[in-house]
Amino acid sequence: MSAVLAPDPEAILRACADGRFVPLFRNRPIGEETVRAEPGADGRLLLRAETRITIRRFDLRQTVIAAFAPDLRPEWCRLEAVLDSGRVALEMEIGPNGAVTRHLSSGRERSGRVEFDRPPLLLLDNCFASHALAALGAVRHPQTAAVFVSLPACEDLPVTRAGTLKVLLGGRAYGPPTLTLHLTPDLDEHVWLSGGWAERLVIPQTQMSVEWSTSFPHRGGPP
């Protein structure tokens, strides 16, 4: 298992200077996510992630801009996506005990406020950088913090630290993960952290893995 120290934003800035996430389905690349991290005011971290995934009839282009406090607590995010021919947008402002959301999909707008009494972690669908920062945020909390709240779903998110079992996927055996995010009762995301960043995400139930890479070639067209 990789050794983990609670990273500061500077460590994340260095890790994101060169590289990108490459999602794989059944060991085959299906797109990429470029990540740019910048320093914000008072030690904050600004993140921009641009994701492109094409698999069978699923075609996604997504941009996420988000801000995090120095302890990696999410403060706000903006998401815009084109899924096939439809457009989706999400805006979220996150306060100490709740979040205000505005969601636009298929020409319909919904807004509301959600309350929470647990530390929040930002887990946006198909934004791998948000999952990486959620894992890094979780390891900063005391070992007694075993349940967080996932945003924007606003659902309980149990976390298991320092696993002892290998993770099997597509004929490969990975060493024990740094921690596991239990996204749903039937969906586990295993995360390996190293050098202040996520080197791998694996969801065995969906046959998906995501590698942080500086060696995969950029893809110029759909798989």
N, C-alpha and C positions, 0 to 999 in steps of 0.2 A: 504494500500500500504506500502511496506517495505521502511524504511528510507534508503537513499543512500548517502554516502559520497564518493567523488572521491578517490578511493583506490590507494595506492602506491604499488609497486611490493611486498613489505613485506607482506601486507595484503593478496595478492593473493597467495603467497607462503604458508601462514598459512592455507588458505581455501583449497588448493589443497593437503595438507598433508595426508588427509585420505578421500577417497570417489571416486565416479565415476559417469559419466552420464549414465542413463538408458533410452534409447528411447522406447517409447510405441506406438503401432499402435492399435487404438480402445481399449485402456487401457490394452493391452497385451504386456509384454516385448518382444523385438525382437533382443536384443543384449546388448552391453555395450561399453563404451568408458573410458579407464583408462587415467588419466592425471598426468603428472609429471612436476612440475615447478621448475626451478632452477635459482639462481641469476647469472647474467652475469656481465661483466665489466661495470663500470661507471653507476651502477644502472639499467642496462638492465635486461630484463626477458627472459629466455629461456624456451620454452614450448615443450613438447613432448606428443602427443596424439595418442593412438592406439585404433582404432575403429573396431568393429566387428558387422555386421548386417546381419541377415538372415530372410528373409520374402518371403514365397512362393518360386519362382524360383530365387529371388534376393539374391545373396550371396556376401558380401563385406568384405574385410580385408584391412585396410588402416592405414598407419603411417604418421604422420605429425610432422615435427620439424620446429619451427619458433622462431624468435627473435623479441623482442619488445623494443622500447625505454622506458625510465622511465615514459613518459606520455602515454604509451601504443600504440604509433604509430608503425605500423608494419614496420620492416626493411628488413627481408628476410624470405623465407619459402622453405621447401622441402617436397614434398608429393610423396608417393609411395603407390599404391593400386593394389589389385587384385580383379577384378569384374568378378564373375563367372570364366571363364578361361582366361580372358584378363588382361593385365597389363597396368597401366597408371602411368605416372610420371609427376611431375610439379616442376619447379624451378623458383623462383621469387626473384629478387633483387629490392628493393623499395627505390628510392631516394626522394629528396625534391619535385620534380615536375613530376615524372614519374616512371615507373617500366619496367624492362626488364624481359621477360618471356621466358621459354623454356618448351615446352609441348611434351610429347611422348605418343602416343596411337596407338595401333594396328600396331606397328612397324614403324609408321611414326612420324617424328619429325617436330615440328613447333616452330619457335622462332620469337620474335618481341619486340617492345617497345610501351608502351602506355603512353600517357601524361594525366595529370589531374591538375585541378586548385582548387580542393576541398580537405579537409582532407580525407585521405584514411582509410578505414576499411577493414580488412581481413576477408572475409566470404567464407570459403572453404566448398564445398558440403560435407555433412556427417561428418564434423568435428565440433562437438558441442562446444568444447573449443574455437575455433576461433570465433564462434558466441557470446560466453560469453564475450570474450575479446573485441569484436567489440562493444557490448552494454556498457561495462565498459568504453571503450575509448570514446564513444559518450557522456556519462554523464559528462565527464571531460571538454567538450567544453561549451562555453557560450550558454545560451538558444537561442540566435539568430542563432546558427548553426543548421539549420533544414535539410540540405541536405549534404550528404557526397558522396564519390565515393566508390563503392564496388570493391574489388579486389579478384580474377583476372578478373572478368567480365568487370570491368572498366565502370560501368553504374551508373547513379545517384541513390542514396539511400536515400529517404526521411525518416526522423525519427520523430515520435510523442512522446513527453515526458509526463509523469504523466497522464496516462489515467484516465478517471472517470467512465467508464462502465465496468461491469463484462464481463469475457470471458467465453463462453459456449463451452464445448467439451464433447461428450460422456455421457451426462446426468449429468455432473459436472459443477458447476459454480465457477470460480476462481475470486478472487477480482481483482480490476483494476491493470493492469501491471505497472511496473516502466516506461517502454517505449516500443514502437512498431517499429520494423524495417520493412519498406514496401519493401520487397524483389523484388516484381514486382507489377504492378497495380492491380493484382488479388490475391496476396499472401502476407499475413501479418504474421510476426513472433513476438509474444508478449513475453516479457522478464520480469521476476521478479528477482530483485537483492536484496541481503541481505548479510551483513557481508563481503563485498568486493568481492563477487563472485555471480554467477548466480545460483539461486535455482530452476528455472524452465524456459523452453522454450516451447511455444505452437504455433502450426500452425493449426488453425481450418480447413482450406480448405483441408488439407491432412489427417485430423484426427490423427495427430501426436502430441505427447507431449514428452518432455525430462526432466527427473527429476535428480537433483543432489542428490545422495543418499549414505548413509553409511549403509543402512539396507537391500537393495535388495541382495539376494544371487547371487554369481557369477554363470553364466550359463555355464554348461559344454557341451551343445550341442544345435543344432538348435531348435527353438520353434516349 
